[in-house]
Amino acid sequence: MSQHELPPLPYDYDALEPHLSEQVLTWHHDTHHQGYVNGLNSAEETLAENRESGEYGSTAGALSSVTHNGCGHYLHTMFWENMSPNGGGEPSGELADRIEEDFGSYEGWKGEFEAAASAAGGWALLVYDPVAKQLRNLAVDKHDQGALWGSHPILALDVWEHSYYYDYGPKRGDFVDAFFEVVDWDDVAENLEKTVSKHE
């Protein structure tokens, strides 16, 4: 069974300043994200051991841990990749067209996404729903509560307090504004292209 590993940041720890500090990225990536990777590996080891032994007393807890830590690992990986020191601005091309089609306008999408970020106890996500064949915003608590089965995240904003409290205190809205200064729309567009190509 392969072990999951913490992917390196795609930029230096201070590359997103002044919007996200070097200290926050260091703690968030090296400690918090590493914790989810470790938790996922541990849970999968437990499941493998239980299958081997035929003893399943700890299986339910390990399954819950796979969900929690797996979602934490996957969403954090997307969160880092969704940002760039050369980010900001607005989307263009197919992504912009999709947002216009599904939300009426970029402003309509952004207002709804910001509302999701304000309400969520975990993540604001822009996802592609292959059943309805459209983009949707989701407000997700923890890492998985409020997820939509079958949908694929293409933009992930972590609004757990460890993401912003050191830099912004309780002003989550200021952190969300800062996030938009570093969004890598090219990465989001690539995520959409990959997802749509699998389903349409």
C-alpha positions in Angstrom: 0.0 0.0 0.0 1.5 3.4 -1.0 2.0 6.1 1.5 0.5 9.5 0.9 3.1 12.3 1.0 2.8 16.0 1.7 3.3 17.8 -1.6 5.7 20.8 -1.5 4.2 24.3 -1.9 4.4 25.3 -5.6 6.1 28.6 -4.5 8.2 29.9 -1.6 6.6 30.3 1.8 6.8 34.1 1.6 5.6 34.3 -2.1 2.0 35.3 -1.3 2.9 38.2 1.1 1.4 40.6 2.0 -1.8 38.7 1.4 -0.9 35.5 3.2 2.1 35.6 5.5 5.1 33.4 5.5 4.4 32.3 9.0 0.8 31.2 8.2 1.9 29.3 5.2 4.6 27.6 7.2 2.3 26.5 10.0 -0.6 25.7 7.7 1.4 23.6 5.2 4.0 22.0 7.4 1.9 21.3 10.4 -1.8 21.3 9.5 -1.6 19.7 6.1 1.0 17.3 7.2 -1.3 16.2 10.0 -4.0 15.2 7.5 -1.5 13.2 5.5 -0.3 11.4 8.6 -3.9 10.8 9.7 -4.8 9.4 6.3 -1.8 7.0 6.2 -2.5 5.8 9.7 -6.2 5.2 9.0 -5.4 3.2 5.8 -2.8 1.2 7.7 -5.5 0.3 10.3 -7.9 -0.8 7.7 -5.3 -3.0 6.0 -4.4 -4.6 9.3 -8.0 -5.2 10.1 -8.6 -6.9 6.8 -5.6 -9.1 7.4 -6.6 -10.1 10.9 -10.3 -10.3 10.3 -10.8 -8.1 13.4 -13.0 -5.0 12.6 -13.5 -3.4 16.0 -11.6 -0.2 14.9 -12.7 -0.2 11.3 -15.6 2.3 11.7 -13.3 4.9 13.3 -10.7 4.3 10.6 -13.2 4.7 7.8 -14.3 8.1 9.3 -10.7 9.1 9.6 -10.1 8.3 5.9 -12.9 10.6 5.0 -11.8 13.4 7.3 -8.1 13.3 6.6 -8.4 12.3 3.0 -10.7 15.3 2.2 -8.3 17.5 4.3 -5.3 16.3 2.3 -6.9 16.6 -1.1 -8.6 20.0 -0.5 -5.4 21.5 0.9 -3.4 20.3 -2.1 -5.9 22.1 -4.4 -5.9 25.2 -2.1 -2.1 25.6 -2.5 -2.3 25.0 -6.3 -5.2 27.5 -6.7 -2.9 30.3 -5.5 0.0 32.0 -7.2 2.2 35.1 -6.5 1.1 36.1 -10.0 -2.6 35.5 -9.4 -5.5 37.9 -9.0 -7.7 39.6 -11.5 -10.6 37.8 -13.1 -11.0 34.6 -15.0 -11.0 34.5 -18.8 -11.8 32.1 -21.6 -14.0 29.1 -21.1 -13.9 29.4 -17.3 -15.3 33.0 -17.6 -17.9 31.9 -20.1 -19.0 29.0 -17.7 -19.3 31.4 -14.8 -21.3 33.8 -16.8 -23.6 31.0 -18.0 -24.1 29.4 -14.7 -24.2 32.4 -12.3 -25.3 35.2 -14.6 -22.1 37.2 -14.2 -18.7 37.1 -12.5 -20.1 39.4 -9.9 -23.0 37.1 -9.2 -20.6 34.2 -8.8 -18.2 36.1 -6.6 -21.0 37.4 -4.3 -22.3 33.9 -3.8 -18.9 32.4 -3.3 -18.1 35.1 -0.7 -21.4 34.2 1.1 -20.3 30.5 1.1 -17.0 31.5 2.6 -18.7 33.5 5.3 -21.1 30.7 6.2 -18.8 27.7 5.9 -17.2 26.0 8.9 -14.4 24.7 6.7 -14.3 25.4 3.0 -15.9 27.5 0.2 -15.7 25.4 -3.0 -16.4 26.1 -6.6 -17.3 22.7 -8.0 -18.4 21.2 -11.3 -21.5 19.1 -11.0 -21.4 16.5 -13.9 -25.0 15.5 -13.3 -26.5 19.0 -13.9 -23.5 19.9 -16.1 -22.9 23.2 -14.3 -20.7 25.0 -11.9 -21.9 25.4 -8.3 -20.7 27.0 -5.1 -20.7 25.0 -1.9 -20.3 25.9 1.8 -18.7 22.9 3.4 -18.3 22.3 7.1 -15.1 20.6 8.3 -13.9 18.9 5.1 -16.9 17.0 3.9 -20.2 18.1 5.5 -22.2 19.8 2.8 -20.3 18.2 -0.1 -22.3 17.2 -3.2 -21.9 13.6 -4.3 -20.3 13.3 -7.7 -19.2 17.0 -8.0 -15.5 17.9 -8.5 -13.9 20.9 -6.8 -12.0 23.2 -9.1 -11.4 26.1 -6.6 -11.0 25.6 -2.9 -10.8 28.3 -0.2 -9.9 27.2 3.3 -11.8 29.3 5.9 -10.8 27.3 9.0 -9.5 29.8 11.5 -5.9 28.5 11.2 -5.9 29.9 7.6 -6.3 33.5 8.6 -6.5 34.3 12.3 -2.8 35.1 12.6 -2.9 37.6 9.7 -6.5 38.9 10.0 -7.9 38.1 13.4 -11.7 37.6 13.3 -12.0 39.5 10.0 -12.6 36.6 7.7 -14.0 38.9 5.0 -10.6 40.6 4.8 -8.9 37.2 4.3 -11.4 36.3 1.6 -10.6 39.6 -0.2 -6.9 38.8 0.1 -7.5 35.4 -1.4 -8.8 37.0 -4.5 -5.6 38.9 -4.9 -3.7 35.6 -5.3 -6.2 33.2 -7.1 -4.5 31.5 -10.0 -7.3 31.5 -12.5 -5.2 29.5 -15.0 -5.0 26.6 -12.5 -8.8 26.8 -11.9 -9.4 26.8 -15.6 -7.2 23.8 -16.1 -9.1 22.0 -13.3 -12.4 22.7 -15.1 -11.1 21.6 -18.5 -9.8 18.3 -17.0 -13.1 17.7 -15.2 -15.4 18.6 -18.1 -13.4 16.4 -20.5 -14.1 13.4 -18.4 -17.9 13.9 -18.3 -19.0 15.7 -21.5 
